[in-house]
Structure formats: C-alpha cells, structure tokens
Amino acid sequence: APDILICFAASIICIEKRVNGIIFAMIGGFVLDIIFANVLGFYTLQYFIGSVAMYYVASRSYTDSIFVTGIIAAIGVVAKEIVACTIVFFMDQSFSFVFVLLRYILPVALTSGLLALLTELFMKWIYSFKFMTRRATTEFLDNL
C-alpha cells in the first residue's frame, strides 16, 4: 500500500520548494504517534527524516517534471523505512533487513512513487486557486 502522507509531502515540497512539506509530514507523523504508537516520536522521526531527504533532493532538482515528484516520494519512503528499521534494530528486535527491503520497502516505494504522480496533479490543481497564493495568505493575515 502506498504511503499517502509521503506522497502529499513530496508534492508540497516539489511545488513550493520550501519546508512546508516537512512541517506537514511531521504533523502527520505526530498524529500517527498519538493514534498508533506506544511512544511519541516513532512515526514523527520517520516522517521527519523522510521529508528532509525529499527536501534535500527537491532543492537540488532543477526541473519541475511530474516524474521528479514520484522519484522524490520513493526516496522519502526508503529513507523513512530505513529509519524505522534502525529504530527496531536498536530495540533489540530480530528481523531480516533483506526480507523487509524486498517484501515491503521497495514495493511501497514503487507504489508511493506512482501515487505521487496523481497527488502532484491534484496539488497543482489545488494550488491553482487564488486562496492558495501567498498574496491571498498575507492579505488574510493583514485583515485580522
């Protein structure tokens, strides 16, 4: 199953080329921590590292191709899952990294990369509205 949070974070990062996607991913990871994790920070750290890796690649990308978003989302998934495997390793849990890589990480990275193509189109459509421009945001804040 693709990681929808990574897909939307990759789309935001690729469209804006700012840290808003990292903040979005961290808030999503924190919500996942509250709902599913036994400790706070498990998902937040994964999504933070994954989104920072995506931001690093996107900030060095000089093209706005939709395929770059798919590649960046796949990179984010791989980085996120490597962080998860590292956390599990330090918790003294036994697992086969090769099995996890082949059975889970690579398929999720591939499907997330493909889904990121659709989320990129959706986010570009959302960003085409006037209320999503920076000028509309600053006008709203000035009127408060």
RONU-70386 format. One record per residue (C-alpha): residue number from 1; x, y, z; residue in one letter. Coordinates in nm, 2 decimals. Layout:
BEGIN
r k: NUM	px: X	py: Y	pz: Z	r: a;
...
//
This chain:
BEGIN
r k: 1	px: 0.00	py: 0.00	pz: 0.00	r: a;
r k: 2	px: 0.14	py: 0.34	pz: -0.09	r: p;
r k: 3	px: 0.23	py: 0.59	pz: 0.18	r: d;
r k: 4	px: -0.02	py: 0.88	pz: 0.11	r: i;
r k: 5	px: 0.14	py: 1.11	pz: 0.37	r: l;
r k: 6	px: 0.48	py: 1.09	pz: 0.19	r: i;
r k: 7	px: 0.30	py: 1.14	pz: -0.14	r: c;
r k: 8	px: 0.14	py: 1.46	pz: -0.03	r: f;
r k: 9	px: 0.45	py: 1.58	pz: 0.15	r: a;
r k: 10	px: 0.65	py: 1.52	pz: -0.17	r: a;
r k: 11	px: 0.40	py: 1.71	pz: -0.38	r: s;
r k: 12	px: 0.41	py: 2.01	pz: -0.14	r: i;
r k: 13	px: 0.79	py: 2.00	pz: -0.13	r: i;
r k: 14	px: 0.82	py: 1.99	pz: -0.51	r: c;
r k: 15	px: 0.56	py: 2.26	pz: -0.57	r: i;
r k: 16	px: 0.67	py: 2.51	pz: -0.31	r: e;
r k: 17	px: 1.04	py: 2.42	pz: -0.27	r: k;
r k: 18	px: 1.01	py: 2.53	pz: 0.09	r: r;
r k: 19	px: 0.99	py: 2.35	pz: 0.43	r: v;
r k: 20	px: 0.61	py: 2.34	pz: 0.44	r: n;
r k: 21	px: 0.62	py: 1.98	pz: 0.33	r: g;
r k: 22	px: 0.85	py: 1.89	pz: 0.61	r: i;
r k: 23	px: 0.61	py: 2.05	pz: 0.86	r: i;
r k: 24	px: 0.32	py: 1.87	pz: 0.70	r: f;
r k: 25	px: 0.49	py: 1.53	pz: 0.73	r: a;
r k: 26	px: 0.60	py: 1.59	pz: 1.09	r: m;
r k: 27	px: 0.24	py: 1.69	pz: 1.20	r: i;
r k: 28	px: 0.11	py: 1.38	pz: 1.02	r: g;
r k: 29	px: 0.38	py: 1.16	pz: 1.19	r: g;
r k: 30	px: 0.28	py: 1.31	pz: 1.52	r: f;
r k: 31	px: -0.09	py: 1.23	pz: 1.47	r: v;
r k: 32	px: 0.01	py: 0.87	pz: 1.38	r: l;
r k: 33	px: 0.22	py: 0.86	pz: 1.70	r: d;
r k: 34	px: -0.08	py: 0.97	pz: 1.90	r: i;
r k: 35	px: -0.31	py: 0.72	pz: 1.74	r: i;
r k: 36	px: -0.10	py: 0.41	pz: 1.68	r: f;
r k: 37	px: 0.24	py: 0.42	pz: 1.86	r: a;
r k: 38	px: 0.32	py: 0.32	pz: 2.21	r: n;
r k: 39	px: 0.58	py: 0.60	pz: 2.24	r: v;
r k: 40	px: 0.58	py: 0.95	pz: 2.10	r: l;
r k: 41	px: 0.83	py: 1.02	pz: 1.82	r: g;
r k: 42	px: 0.83	py: 0.68	pz: 1.65	r: f;
r k: 43	px: 0.64	py: 0.80	pz: 1.34	r: y;
r k: 44	px: 0.74	py: 1.16	pz: 1.38	r: t;
r k: 45	px: 1.11	py: 1.09	pz: 1.34	r: l;
r k: 46	px: 1.05	py: 0.86	pz: 1.04	r: q;
r k: 47	px: 0.84	py: 1.12	pz: 0.85	r: y;
r k: 48	px: 1.08	py: 1.40	pz: 0.95	r: f;
r k: 49	px: 1.39	py: 1.22	pz: 0.82	r: i;
r k: 50	px: 1.20	py: 1.11	pz: 0.51	r: g;
r k: 51	px: 1.07	py: 1.45	pz: 0.43	r: s;
r k: 52	px: 1.41	py: 1.61	pz: 0.49	r: v;
r k: 53	px: 1.56	py: 1.36	pz: 0.24	r: a;
r k: 54	px: 1.29	py: 1.46	pz: 0.00	r: m;
r k: 55	px: 1.35	py: 1.83	pz: 0.05	r: y;
r k: 56	px: 1.73	py: 1.78	pz: 0.00	r: y;
r k: 57	px: 1.67	py: 1.61	pz: -0.33	r: v;
r k: 58	px: 1.40	py: 1.85	pz: -0.44	r: a;
r k: 59	px: 1.60	py: 2.16	pz: -0.36	r: s;
r k: 60	px: 1.88	py: 2.03	pz: -0.59	r: r;
r k: 61	px: 1.64	py: 1.94	pz: -0.87	r: s;
r k: 62	px: 1.63	py: 2.19	pz: -1.15	r: y;
r k: 63	px: 1.32	py: 2.06	pz: -1.32	r: t;
r k: 64	px: 0.96	py: 2.07	pz: -1.23	r: d;
r k: 65	px: 0.87	py: 1.74	pz: -1.41	r: s;
r k: 66	px: 0.59	py: 1.54	pz: -1.25	r: i;
r k: 67	px: 0.82	py: 1.23	pz: -1.26	r: f;
r k: 68	px: 1.07	py: 1.40	pz: -1.03	r: v;
r k: 69	px: 0.79	py: 1.41	pz: -0.76	r: t;
r k: 70	px: 0.75	py: 1.03	pz: -0.80	r: g;
r k: 71	px: 1.12	py: 0.97	pz: -0.76	r: i;
r k: 72	px: 1.14	py: 1.20	pz: -0.46	r: i;
r k: 73	px: 0.84	py: 1.02	pz: -0.30	r: a;
r k: 74	px: 1.01	py: 0.69	pz: -0.35	r: a;
r k: 75	px: 1.33	py: 0.83	pz: -0.19	r: i;
r k: 76	px: 1.13	py: 0.96	pz: 0.10	r: g;
r k: 77	px: 0.97	py: 0.62	pz: 0.16	r: v;
r k: 78	px: 1.31	py: 0.44	pz: 0.15	r: v;
r k: 79	px: 1.46	py: 0.69	pz: 0.40	r: a;
r k: 80	px: 1.15	py: 0.66	pz: 0.63	r: k;
r k: 81	px: 1.16	py: 0.29	pz: 0.63	r: e;
r k: 82	px: 1.54	py: 0.27	pz: 0.69	r: i;
r k: 83	px: 1.49	py: 0.50	pz: 1.00	r: v;
r k: 84	px: 1.21	py: 0.26	pz: 1.11	r: a;
r k: 85	px: 1.44	py: -0.04	pz: 1.06	r: c;
r k: 86	px: 1.72	py: 0.13	pz: 1.26	r: t;
r k: 87	px: 1.48	py: 0.21	pz: 1.55	r: i;
r k: 88	px: 1.36	py: -0.15	pz: 1.55	r: v;
r k: 89	px: 1.72	py: -0.28	pz: 1.54	r: f;
r k: 90	px: 1.81	py: -0.07	pz: 1.85	r: f;
r k: 91	px: 1.51	py: -0.20	pz: 2.03	r: m;
r k: 92	px: 1.67	py: -0.55	pz: 2.00	r: d;
r k: 93	px: 1.40	py: -0.69	pz: 1.78	r: q;
r k: 94	px: 1.52	py: -0.95	pz: 1.53	r: s;
r k: 95	px: 1.42	py: -0.91	pz: 1.16	r: f;
r k: 96	px: 1.58	py: -0.97	pz: 0.83	r: s;
r k: 97	px: 1.66	py: -0.64	pz: 0.66	r: f;
r k: 98	px: 1.68	py: -0.80	pz: 0.31	r: v;
r k: 99	px: 1.34	py: -0.96	pz: 0.36	r: f;
r k: 100	px: 1.19	py: -0.63	pz: 0.48	r: v;
r k: 101	px: 1.36	py: -0.45	pz: 0.19	r: l;
r k: 102	px: 1.24	py: -0.68	pz: -0.08	r: l;
r k: 103	px: 0.89	py: -0.76	pz: 0.06	r: r;
r k: 104	px: 0.79	py: -0.42	pz: 0.20	r: y;
r k: 105	px: 1.02	py: -0.12	pz: 0.14	r: i;
r k: 106	px: 1.07	py: -0.15	pz: -0.24	r: l;
r k: 107	px: 0.71	py: -0.23	pz: -0.33	r: p;
r k: 108	px: 0.58	py: 0.06	pz: -0.11	r: v;
r k: 109	px: 0.84	py: 0.29	pz: -0.26	r: a;
r k: 110	px: 0.73	py: 0.20	pz: -0.61	r: l;
r k: 111	px: 0.36	py: 0.24	pz: -0.54	r: t;
r k: 112	px: 0.41	py: 0.56	pz: -0.35	r: s;
r k: 113	px: 0.61	py: 0.70	pz: -0.64	r: g;
r k: 114	px: 0.33	py: 0.61	pz: -0.88	r: l;
r k: 115	px: 0.07	py: 0.76	pz: -0.64	r: l;
r k: 116	px: 0.28	py: 1.07	pz: -0.61	r: a;
r k: 117	px: 0.22	py: 1.14	pz: -0.98	r: l;
r k: 118	px: -0.15	py: 1.17	pz: -0.91	r: l;
r k: 119	px: -0.11	py: 1.37	pz: -0.59	r: t;
r k: 120	px: 0.12	py: 1.61	pz: -0.78	r: e;
r k: 121	px: -0.16	py: 1.67	pz: -1.03	r: l;
r k: 122	px: -0.42	py: 1.71	pz: -0.75	r: f;
r k: 123	px: -0.20	py: 1.95	pz: -0.56	r: m;
r k: 124	px: -0.12	py: 2.16	pz: -0.87	r: k;
r k: 125	px: -0.50	py: 2.19	pz: -0.92	r: w;
r k: 126	px: -0.54	py: 2.30	pz: -0.56	r: i;
r k: 127	px: -0.26	py: 2.55	pz: -0.58	r: y;
r k: 128	px: -0.42	py: 2.70	pz: -0.90	r: s;
r k: 129	px: -0.69	py: 2.86	pz: -0.68	r: f;
r k: 130	px: -0.65	py: 3.22	pz: -0.56	r: k;
r k: 131	px: -0.68	py: 3.13	pz: -0.19	r: f;
r k: 132	px: -0.36	py: 2.92	pz: -0.22	r: m;
r k: 133	px: -0.13	py: 3.20	pz: -0.33	r: t;
r k: 134	px: 0.10	py: 3.38	pz: -0.09	r: r;
r k: 135	px: -0.06	py: 3.71	pz: -0.16	r: r;
r k: 136	px: -0.40	py: 3.58	pz: -0.06	r: a;
r k: 137	px: -0.25	py: 3.45	pz: 0.26	r: t;
r k: 138	px: -0.08	py: 3.78	pz: 0.35	r: t;
r k: 139	px: -0.40	py: 3.97	pz: 0.27	r: e;
r k: 140	px: -0.59	py: 3.74	pz: 0.50	r: f;
r k: 141	px: -0.34	py: 3.79	pz: 0.79	r: l;
r k: 142	px: -0.34	py: 4.17	pz: 0.74	r: d;
r k: 143	px: -0.72	py: 4.18	pz: 0.78	r: n;
r k: 144	px: -0.71	py: 4.00	pz: 1.12	r: l;
//
